[in-house]
Amino acid sequence: MTDTAPAPSRRRENTRTRLMDAAAQMFAEEGIDASSVEAICERAGFTRGAFYSNFASKEELFLALCGRSADTTLTAVRERVASLEVTELDADTEVRKIVQEVLEVAGHDRLDVLLGAEIRVQALRNGDFAEAYLALDRGLSENVAHLVRDVAQARGLSLRLPLDEATDLLLSTWIAASEHALITRRDPNRARRDLAERLAHLVALILE
């Protein structure tokens, strides 16, 4: 027969994905504290049993969401950077082109910005949650640092700052600008262009 039921592992992955997608909307709209397991299950179309067979708590689910978002974005960014060809443009124009290409892939997703803000708030309030957040943050920083190093090596450039400081500067600028754009209800396309300009300027200062 060609029409068979999904294997258990496939069904489990589908269940996890639907629960995470539903929770992402809930957490972005209402925050973790106001989002109950029951509400997440109702939105996803599953029972509490299905939830707890995949996640020990909504906090664990939230961390899985943040990890998925970071992994998806960074994978797409790394693939785009790897595909870029060295051009005959001047250094400043070349850096701007790279940043614009990266932002085109990374996007300026409202949901990702809200989830990022929520995890930072929770980490400030809860020591146990802060430990998990810091581990996630280290992973993100390591990947971004790798990306910065790849760009520098591919373009034959060097860093004016230590790599960890350059990474922190770029990440903090990206986060602050993205959150400010949401707070001020700026047009997403205009906000992306402005962010590209700001990051391009920083990258130009960092690399030589």
C-alpha positions in Angstrom: 0.0 0.0 0.0 1.2 3.5 -0.8 -1.0 5.3 1.7 0.4 4.4 5.1 0.3 6.0 8.5 3.3 8.1 9.6 5.9 6.3 11.7 5.7 7.0 15.4 8.8 9.2 15.3 7.2 11.2 12.4 3.9 11.5 14.3 5.8 12.7 17.4 7.8 15.3 15.5 4.5 16.5 13.9 2.9 16.8 17.3 5.9 18.7 18.7 5.9 21.1 15.7 2.2 21.9 16.1 2.5 22.4 19.8 5.5 24.7 19.3 3.8 26.7 16.5 0.7 27.2 18.7 2.8 28.1 21.7 4.8 30.6 19.7 1.6 32.5 18.9 0.4 32.4 22.5 3.7 33.5 24.0 4.0 36.3 21.5 0.5 37.5 22.1 0.2 37.0 25.9 3.6 36.0 27.3 4.6 32.8 29.1 2.9 33.6 32.4 -0.5 34.2 30.9 -0.4 31.3 28.5 -1.7 28.1 30.0 -0.8 24.5 28.9 -4.6 24.0 28.3 -4.8 27.0 26.0 -1.7 25.9 24.0 -3.2 22.4 23.6 -6.5 23.8 22.5 -4.9 26.0 19.9 -2.8 23.1 18.6 -5.7 20.6 18.7 -4.1 18.2 21.2 -4.7 16.9 24.8 -2.6 17.6 27.9 -1.3 14.1 27.6 0.2 14.9 24.2 1.8 18.0 25.6 3.4 16.3 28.5 4.7 13.4 26.4 6.7 15.9 24.5 7.6 18.7 27.0 8.0 18.6 30.8 6.7 22.1 31.1 5.7 25.2 29.1 9.1 26.7 30.1 10.9 23.8 28.4 8.7 24.3 25.3 9.6 28.0 25.3 13.3 27.3 25.3 12.8 24.8 22.5 11.0 27.5 20.5 13.8 30.0 21.0 16.4 27.4 20.0 14.4 26.5 16.9 14.1 30.1 15.9 17.9 30.8 16.4 18.9 27.6 14.5 16.6 28.3 11.6 17.8 31.9 11.2 21.5 31.2 11.6 21.4 28.2 9.2 19.7 30.4 6.6 22.2 33.2 7.2 25.3 31.0 7.0 24.0 29.4 3.7 23.5 32.8 2.2 26.9 34.1 3.2 28.6 31.0 1.9 26.8 31.5 -1.5 27.9 35.2 -1.9 30.6 35.8 -4.5 33.5 38.1 -4.0 32.9 41.2 -6.1 35.0 44.1 -7.4 33.0 46.6 -5.3 34.8 48.9 -2.9 35.0 47.7 0.7 32.2 49.9 2.0 29.7 48.9 -0.7 30.8 45.3 -0.3 30.0 45.3 3.4 26.6 46.9 2.9 25.8 44.3 0.3 26.7 41.5 2.7 24.6 43.0 5.5 21.6 43.5 3.2 21.8 39.9 2.0 22.0 38.6 5.5 19.0 40.7 6.7 17.0 39.6 3.6 17.4 36.0 4.8 17.1 36.6 8.5 14.1 38.8 8.0 12.6 41.1 10.6 10.0 38.7 12.0 7.7 40.2 14.7 7.2 36.9 16.4 10.9 36.2 16.7 11.4 39.7 18.2 8.6 39.2 20.7 9.9 35.7 21.7 13.4 37.1 22.2 12.1 39.9 24.4 10.0 37.4 26.5 12.9 35.1 27.2 15.1 38.0 28.4 12.3 39.2 30.7 11.9 35.7 32.1 15.6 35.3 32.6 15.7 38.5 34.6 13.0 37.2 37.0 14.0 33.6 37.4 17.4 32.3 38.2 16.8 28.8 37.0 15.4 30.1 33.7 18.4 32.5 33.4 20.8 29.6 33.4 19.0 28.0 30.4 18.8 31.4 28.7 22.6 32.0 29.1 23.3 28.6 27.6 21.1 29.5 24.6 22.7 32.9 24.4 26.2 31.4 24.4 25.2 29.2 21.5 23.8 32.1 19.5 26.9 34.2 20.2 29.2 31.4 19.1 27.3 31.0 15.8 27.3 34.7 15.1 31.0 34.9 15.9 31.6 32.1 13.5 29.6 34.0 10.9 31.6 37.2 11.4 34.9 35.2 11.2 33.7 33.6 8.0 32.9 36.9 6.4 36.2 38.4 7.4 38.2 35.4 6.1 36.2 35.3 2.8 36.9 39.0 2.2 40.5 38.9 3.3 39.7 41.3 6.2 40.8 41.5 9.8 39.0 42.5 13.0 39.7 45.8 14.8 38.1 44.4 17.9 38.3 41.1 19.7 35.9 38.7 18.1 33.7 38.3 21.2 33.4 42.1 21.6 32.5 42.5 17.9 29.9 39.8 18.2 28.3 41.4 21.4 28.2 44.8 19.7 26.4 43.4 16.6 23.9 41.3 18.5 23.0 44.0 21.0 22.5 46.5 18.2 20.4 44.1 16.2 18.2 43.3 19.2 17.8 46.9 20.4 16.9 48.2 16.9 14.5 45.3 16.2 12.6 45.9 19.5 12.6 49.7 19.1 11.0 49.2 15.6 8.2 47.2 17.1 7.6 49.6 20.0 7.4 52.6 17.7 5.2 50.6 15.2 7.6 51.5 12.3 7.0 50.2 8.8 8.8 46.8 8.7 10.5 47.5 5.3 11.7 50.9 6.4 12.9 49.4 9.7 14.8 46.7 7.9 16.5 49.3 5.7 17.5 51.4 8.6 18.8 48.3 10.5 20.8 47.3 7.5 22.4 50.7 7.4 23.3 50.7 11.1 24.7 47.2 11.0 26.7 47.9 7.8 28.2 50.9 9.5 29.2 48.8 12.5 30.6 46.0 10.4 32.7 48.6 8.4 34.1 49.9 11.7 34.8 46.4 13.0 36.5 45.0 9.9 39.6 46.4 8.1 
